Amino acid sequence: MEEIGRQKTTSRQQSPSGERKSLESYIGKLIKVKTASNEEVEGLIYTFDKITNCLVIDCSGSRKKGSFRIIKISHLKEIVSIGGSEVKKDQFKVGPVSVEQLKVREADALKGFGNEVSKLGVGVTKEGQDIFNALSKTLPCRWSKDTIVVMDEVLITPPYSAENCRANSSSAASLARVKKVLEGERKRLQK
């Protein structure tokens, strides 16, 4: 690595000949930077985006394959060094991207996120959320305001004890099962 010295960061660096060079001219070269939080990041300059003023560093050498860091230039304290050896440009080629596959992945992620959000009770105590989380591991549960609905048959109202379980007469077996599981979960949570 050739040492350029410790420099304040801007999107342009002084070249040895005295002319200012954009960070884009260093794409594919090794770099070591220090962030505003004194974290040192080392890797290959993957790209520099003038619009967002971000530097993308490929840290695959020091971490798992395909590990990238996106750092705003304003969050860099200094560029510690820039290496002189350049990597083959064909390493950076991007293949075709299927928009349909991206839409499917996005829909799956949103669906998963929606499921996670629906498991969070609004305006409930930590104990109520803990009970819901424990019950939902073994029984299908959902929230209806601050009431836990189990198997769409049993309602558990605050303070979420066995005495607060209600169901219609045709769901007596489900009610008994939910009460038993609820008592066990409350004992386990109190330990």
Disulfide bonds with the S-S distance in Angstrom:
none
